[in-house]
């Protein structure tokens, strides 16, 4: 347990940031799932629309450090490839 005031504040900040990052990560995963479900359903136009929404969110998460930039790029590439092969 934190003893100093500085350590107590740090623990509070870490908890708030952890919850915030978890919410952003959940949002990102939800949008990825929307694209994947549209791809598996064979709905190309819906998949393309979901992809257009998901790409800026992935870029934003990479910019915030929630997701590594290469991971975001790989995810975008795989989603795009999935749409192209439909």
N, C-alpha and C positions, 0 to 999 in steps of 0.2 A: 504494500500500500504506500502511496505517496505521503511523505512526511512534510516536505517543505511546501510553501505556498506556490512556488514556481512549478514543482512537480504536480501539485494538485491541478493547477491551471492547465498544464500540459496534458494531463489525463483527460480533462474536460474537452479540450480542443481536439484531441485524438478521437474521442468518442463521437463528437459532432461531425468531424471530417469522415470518419468511417461510415457513419450512417448516410451522409451525403453522397459519398462515392458509391455505396451499395445501391442507392436509388438510381444514380446515373448508369451504373453497370446493368441494372435490371432493365432500364429503358432501352439501352443499346441492344441487349439480348432479345428483348421483345420485338424490336424492329427487324432484327436478323431473322427471327422466327417467322415473321410475316412474309419475308421474301422467300424463305425456304418452303413454307407451306404453299405459297402460290406456285412455286416451281414444281413441287410434287403433285399439285392438283392439275398442272398442265395449263394454267391460266397465264399466258405470256404477258399480256398487257397489264394485268394486275401485278405481276411480278416486277415488271419494269417500273411501275408507279411506286411500289414499295421500295424498290432499289433506289430510286431517286430520293426518297425520304431517308433511307438508311445511310446513304453515303455521307451526307454532312454530319450526321450524328456520330458516325465512326471517326470522321476527321476531328470532330470536336473532342471526343474522348481521348484520341491520340494526343491532341494538343494539351489537354489537361493532365496527361500523365496517367490516366486510368487504364489505358491500353497502350502498348508499345506501338510506335508508328509502323514498324514492319508487320506486326500482327494485324493492324487495321488494314494495311495494304493487301496482305494475304487474304483477309476475309472479303474485302471488296472484289479482289480478283476471282476468288472462288465463286462468289455469288454471281458475278458477271458471266463467268464461264458457264455456270448452270443455266442462266437465262439464254445464252447464245446457243446452247445445245438443245434447246426445246424445239 
